Amino acid sequence: MNKKTITGLAVALCLLMPAIAHAQATPGKSKVAVIYYSLSENTDMVAKKIAALLNADIIRLETAQAYNTRDMVKFRDFAKTEQNSKKWPELKPLKTSLSGYQTIFLGSPVWYSSIANPMVTFLSQNDLSGKRVITFGTCSGGEGDFFKEFDKNIKNAFVEKGLMFQNASNDKGLDKKISDWVKKVKL
């Protein structure tokens, strides 16, 4: 083979790698997980409904040391200090390997217009390369830069913006909203 042929094959391979990785996440061939962090149980409720509809495994992220939420003003100050200093909380170890999952739904509450600090820890410690990642969130106010922050923190994956579920615990149409959304996600 000459240099042009080898170079052409190398370029073609580089261009095809993302398509090959994405093809591995085709319907019926991928195992699905819903991974989430929840402080007030809103994200927990949404994550469990998504997992049930998809017959997916569910993984709840837990901090090694629980946040003290008895005084919400102090908690908010503490969480904001974590964000500003980028000193993310330690997580309890996962009980399962992520290697078998091709599609992962990631859920988090909105904290100060961003993803929750424990989710930042998870994303910094786990390689999601080549996986299809679909994000979702819960909030009682606005979403701010939530989805941008998710995108910024997820490396080398195929990220799809999902939905923001506002006031989930009071949303009488929540089940239908989740069901309609999950139907649109092609697995």
Secondary structure, DSSP 8 states (H G I E B T S, - for coil): --HHHHHHHHHHHHHHHHHHHHHTT-TTT-EEEEEE--SSSHHHHHHHHHHHHHT-EEEE--BSS----SSHHHHHHHHHHHHHHT----B---SS-STTEEEEEEEEEEETTEE-HHHHHHHHH---TT-EEEEEEEESS--TTHHHHHHHH--SSEEEEEEEEETGGG-TTHHHHHHHHHHHS--
